[in-house]
Amino acid sequence: MAAASPTLEGYTEILELLARDPRIAPHSPDWIRDGVLAGGEKVRILRYILATLPANGHAPRVLDIGAQIGAFALYAAKLGCRVAALDYGSFQQTYGPIAADHGVDYRECDLAVGRLPFADASFDFVSYTDVIEHHAFSPRRVLEEIHRVLAPGGCVIILTPNQASIYNRVFLFGGRSVYGDFDHYFDATAAESVYPGHHHEFTRGELRTALERTHFKVRECYALEEDLHALNYFRQRYPARASDSGQRRARIVRTLGRVWSVLHLPFGRVLWAVGEKLPGSFQR
């Protein structure tokens, strides 16, 4: 399958398409545009998918878990993938109709109580990005479900914060929490039945173990730095929304990220992992 190379600019075009759609009135267009900051992760996943196409040559079948506004799914479809997406009803009801207009099968699913609403061996790739740390329960059942819906040789791709990053180590050394803002946790979400923030952030060893215990072969598992190109691109494209503190942070992260990369140290802010479902492996 020949497809254009995924780029941050191409991802931003999808965000702009969503931000201008009149059906997203309940949400802020600026909040949608802020998705550029995570665009580097999305582009990285899409490049991996397009560089690891199914051996039979058909268009890769991709499932995006935790799709939210559906930007990743829409961009994957634009690049020639056959795409499905999942999230809570609050997102699916708003963004599902837009996704359908672009050939994306966006379904409602609460991972806390339900199975993935797809048949066995339905996908070649599953994107499970910035989701696993939000579960208020063990991710074992979700990973087993992902294993079930992947075709033999298919892969789950996970991106999640690195609990053992150097930034967290510095925060803890100084007596600061590594989790979200305390006021938001304690007051702003007090009416929520389940806290919507991070419940468990993983170390590299934990993430590898989680994949192995759910019958995946771990193809890749390492720490990396957050995408600086996306941070700089956001600052240039939306200067009114980019702060001076954000620019200082970008310079610090750029410097430290080079150190971790050169020394191969597991200190980056993000964990990247790819688990493969082996042919003939356990199937629930």
C-alpha positions as CSV (number, residue, x, y, z in Angstrom):
1,M,0.0,0.0,0.0
2,A,1.5,3.3,-1.0
3,A,0.6,6.2,1.3
4,A,1.9,9.7,2.1
5,S,4.3,9.9,5.0
6,P,2.5,11.0,8.2
7,T,3.6,14.5,9.3
8,L,2.7,16.9,12.1
9,E,1.4,19.3,9.6
10,G,-1.0,16.7,8.2
11,Y,-2.2,15.8,11.7
12,T,-2.8,19.5,12.4
13,E,-5.0,19.7,9.3
14,I,-7.2,17.0,10.8
15,L,-7.4,19.0,14.1
16,E,-8.5,22.1,12.2
17,L,-11.1,20.1,10.3
18,L,-12.5,19.0,13.7
19,A,-12.2,22.4,15.3
20,R,-14.2,24.0,12.5
21,D,-17.0,21.4,12.4
22,P,-20.3,23.0,13.8
23,R,-21.1,19.7,15.5
24,I,-18.5,20.1,18.2
25,A,-20.2,23.1,19.7
26,P,-20.2,21.7,23.3
27,H,-16.4,21.6,23.2
28,S,-13.8,24.3,22.7
29,P,-12.1,24.6,19.3
30,D,-8.9,25.7,21.1
31,W,-9.0,22.6,23.2
32,I,-9.1,20.5,20.0
33,R,-6.2,22.5,18.5
34,D,-4.1,21.9,21.6
35,G,-4.0,18.3,20.4
36,V,-1.0,19.4,18.3
37,L,1.1,18.9,21.5
38,A,0.4,15.2,21.3
39,G,0.7,15.1,17.5
40,G,4.3,13.9,17.6
41,E,3.2,10.7,19.4
42,K,0.4,10.1,16.9
43,V,2.7,10.6,13.9
44,R,5.2,8.2,15.4
45,I,2.6,5.5,15.7
46,L,1.3,6.0,12.2
47,R,4.9,5.9,10.8
48,Y,5.4,2.6,12.6
49,I,2.2,1.2,11.2
50,L,3.0,2.2,7.7
51,A,6.5,0.8,8.0
52,T,5.2,-2.5,9.3
53,L,2.4,-3.3,6.9
54,P,0.6,-6.7,6.9
55,A,2.4,-9.4,4.9
56,N,-0.7,-10.0,2.7
57,G,-0.5,-6.4,1.3
58,H,-4.0,-5.3,2.3
59,A,-4.6,-1.9,3.9
60,P,-3.7,-2.2,7.6
61,R,-6.7,-2.6,9.9
62,V,-6.3,-0.2,12.9
63,L,-8.2,0.1,16.1
64,D,-7.7,3.3,18.2
65,I,-8.6,2.8,21.9
66,G,-9.4,6.0,23.8
67,A,-10.0,7.9,20.6
68,Q,-11.5,11.0,22.2
69,I,-12.0,13.5,19.3
70,G,-10.9,10.9,16.8
71,A,-8.1,12.9,15.2
72,F,-5.7,10.0,15.1
73,A,-8.4,7.7,13.6
74,L,-9.3,10.3,10.9
75,Y,-5.7,10.8,9.9
76,A,-5.0,7.0,9.8
77,A,-8.1,6.7,7.5
78,K,-6.8,9.5,5.3
79,L,-3.5,7.7,4.9
80,G,-5.3,4.6,3.6
81,C,-5.9,2.5,6.8
82,R,-9.1,0.8,7.6
83,V,-9.9,2.3,11.0
84,A,-12.2,1.7,14.0
85,A,-12.2,3.8,17.2
86,L,-13.5,3.4,20.8
87,D,-14.2,5.7,23.7
88,Y,-16.9,6.7,26.2
89,G,-20.3,7.7,25.0
90,S,-19.6,11.4,25.8
91,F,-17.0,11.4,23.1
92,Q,-18.5,8.9,20.7
93,Q,-21.8,10.7,20.5
94,T,-20.1,14.0,19.5
95,Y,-17.3,12.8,17.3
96,G,-18.7,9.5,16.0
97,P,-20.8,11.2,13.3
98,I,-17.8,13.2,12.1
99,A,-15.6,10.1,12.1
100,A,-18.3,8.2,10.1
101,D,-18.2,10.9,7.4
102,H,-14.5,9.9,6.9
103,G,-15.0,6.2,6.9
104,V,-14.1,5.5,10.6
105,D,-16.2,3.0,12.6
106,Y,-16.3,4.9,16.0
107,R,-18.1,2.9,18.7
108,E,-18.9,3.5,22.3
109,C,-17.2,1.3,24.9
110,D,-16.5,1.5,28.6
111,L,-13.4,-0.6,29.1
112,A,-14.1,-0.9,32.8
113,V,-17.2,-3.1,32.2
114,G,-17.3,-4.3,28.6
115,R,-15.5,-6.4,26.1
116,L,-14.1,-4.8,22.9
117,P,-17.1,-4.9,20.5
118,F,-15.2,-6.6,17.7
119,A,-14.7,-10.2,16.5
120,D,-11.5,-12.2,17.0
121,A,-8.6,-11.3,14.7
122,S,-10.2,-8.1,13.4
123,F,-7.2,-5.9,13.4
124,D,-3.5,-5.7,12.4
125,F,-2.7,-2.9,14.9
126,V,-4.2,-1.5,18.0
127,S,-3.2,2.0,19.3
128,Y,-3.5,2.1,23.1
129,T,-2.0,5.6,23.7
130,D,-2.2,7.6,26.9
131,V,-5.0,5.3,28.2
132,I,-3.6,2.6,30.3
133,E,-2.5,5.0,33.1
134,H,-6.1,6.2,33.4
135,H,-7.6,2.8,34.3
136,A,-8.9,2.6,37.9
137,F,-8.5,-1.2,37.5
138,S,-5.9,-3.7,36.3
139,P,-5.2,-3.4,32.6
140,R,-4.9,-7.2,32.3
141,R,-8.4,-7.8,31.0
142,V,-8.1,-5.0,28.4
143,L,-4.7,-6.3,27.2
144,E,-6.3,-9.8,26.9
145,E,-9.1,-8.3,24.9
146,I,-6.6,-6.5,22.6
147,H,-4.8,-9.8,22.1
148,R,-8.1,-11.4,21.1
149,V,-9.1,-8.8,18.5
150,L,-5.6,-8.8,16.9
151,A,-4.8,-11.0,14.0
152,P,-1.8,-13.3,14.4
153,G,1.3,-11.2,13.8
154,G,-0.7,-8.1,14.7
155,C,0.7,-5.5,17.2
156,V,-0.5,-3.4,20.1
157,I,1.3,0.0,20.3
158,I,1.4,1.6,23.8
159,L,2.6,5.1,24.8
160,T,2.3,6.0,28.4
161,P,4.1,8.3,30.9
162,N,7.3,6.9,32.4
163,Q,7.0,6.7,36.2
164,A,10.8,6.4,36.5
165,S,11.6,9.4,34.4
166,I,14.3,11.8,35.6
167,Y,11.6,14.5,36.1
168,N,9.7,12.3,38.5
169,R,12.8,11.4,40.4
170,V,13.7,15.1,40.8
171,F,10.1,15.9,41.9
172,L,10.2,13.2,44.6
173,F,13.6,14.1,45.8
174,G,12.3,17.6,46.4
175,G,9.2,16.3,48.2
176,R,6.8,17.0,45.3
177,S,4.1,14.7,43.9
178,V,4.6,13.1,40.5
179,Y,0.9,13.1,39.8
180,G,-1.5,15.8,38.7
181,D,-2.4,19.1,40.3
182,F,-3.6,18.4,43.9
183,D,-6.4,21.1,43.8
184,H,-7.8,19.6,40.6
185,Y,-7.7,16.1,42.1
186,F,-9.1,17.2,45.5
187,D,-11.6,19.8,44.6
188,A,-12.4,20.1,40.9
189,T,-13.1,16.4,40.5
190,A,-14.7,15.8,43.9
191,A,-18.1,15.1,42.3
192,E,-16.7,12.4,40.0
193,S,-17.4,8.8,40.9
194,V,-14.0,7.8,39.5
195,Y,-11.1,10.2,39.3
196,P,-10.4,10.8,35.6
197,G,-6.6,11.4,36.0
198,H,-3.7,8.9,36.3
199,H,-4.2,6.0,38.6
200,H,-1.1,4.0,37.9
201,E,2.0,5.2,35.9
202,F,4.2,2.4,34.7
203,T,7.9,1.7,34.8
204,R,9.5,0.1,31.8
205,G,9.8,-3.3,33.6
206,E,6.1,-3.2,34.6
207,L,5.0,-2.4,31.1
208,R,7.1,-5.2,29.6
209,T,5.7,-7.6,32.3
210,A,2.1,-6.6,31.6
211,L,2.6,-7.5,27.9
212,E,4.3,-10.8,28.6
213,R,1.7,-11.9,31.1
214,T,-1.0,-11.3,28.5
215,H,0.8,-13.5,25.9
216,F,2.4,-10.8,23.8
217,K,6.0,-11.0,22.4
218,V,7.6,-7.7,23.4
219,R,9.1,-6.3,20.2
220,E,10.1,-2.9,21.6
221,C,9.9,-1.4,25.1
222,Y,12.0,1.7,26.0
223,A,11.8,5.2,27.3
224,L,11.9,8.2,25.0
225,E,11.6,12.0,25.4
226,E,8.4,13.8,24.5
227,D,8.3,15.2,21.0
228,L,10.0,18.6,20.9
229,H,9.1,19.3,17.3
230,A,5.4,19.2,18.3
231,L,6.1,21.6,21.2
232,N,7.9,24.1,18.9
233,Y,5.4,23.7,16.2
234,F,2.6,24.5,18.6
235,R,4.4,27.6,19.8
236,Q,4.9,28.9,16.2
237,R,1.4,28.1,15.0
238,Y,-0.5,29.3,18.0
239,P,1.8,31.8,19.7
240,A,-1.0,33.3,21.8
241,R,-1.5,30.0,23.5
242,A,2.2,29.2,24.1
243,S,3.7,30.4,27.4
244,D,7.2,31.6,28.1
245,S,7.4,28.8,30.7
246,G,6.6,26.3,27.9
247,Q,9.5,27.7,25.9
248,R,11.9,27.3,28.8
249,R,10.7,23.8,29.4
250,A,11.2,22.9,25.7
251,R,14.9,24.1,25.9
252,I,15.5,22.0,29.1
253,V,13.8,18.9,27.7
254,R,15.7,19.2,24.4
255,T,19.0,19.3,26.3
256,L,18.2,16.5,28.7
257,G,16.6,14.3,26.0
258,R,19.8,14.3,24.1
259,V,21.7,13.0,27.2
260,W,19.2,10.2,27.8
261,S,19.3,9.2,24.1
262,V,23.1,9.1,23.9
263,L,23.6,7.2,27.1
264,H,20.6,4.9,26.5
265,L,19.2,5.7,30.0
266,P,15.5,4.9,30.9
267,F,14.9,8.5,32.0
268,G,12.7,9.9,29.2
269,R,9.3,11.2,30.0
270,V,7.4,8.6,27.9
271,L,7.4,4.8,27.5
272,W,7.0,3.3,24.1
273,A,6.1,-0.4,23.8
274,V,5.1,-2.8,21.0
275,G,3.6,-6.2,21.7
276,E,3.1,-8.8,19.0
277,K,0.5,-11.5,18.9
278,L,2.4,-14.6,17.8
279,P,0.7,-17.1,15.4
280,G,-0.7,-20.0,17.4
281,S,-0.5,-18.1,20.7
282,F,-3.0,-18.3,23.4
283,Q,-6.5,-17.1,22.4
284,R,-9.3,-16.6,24.9
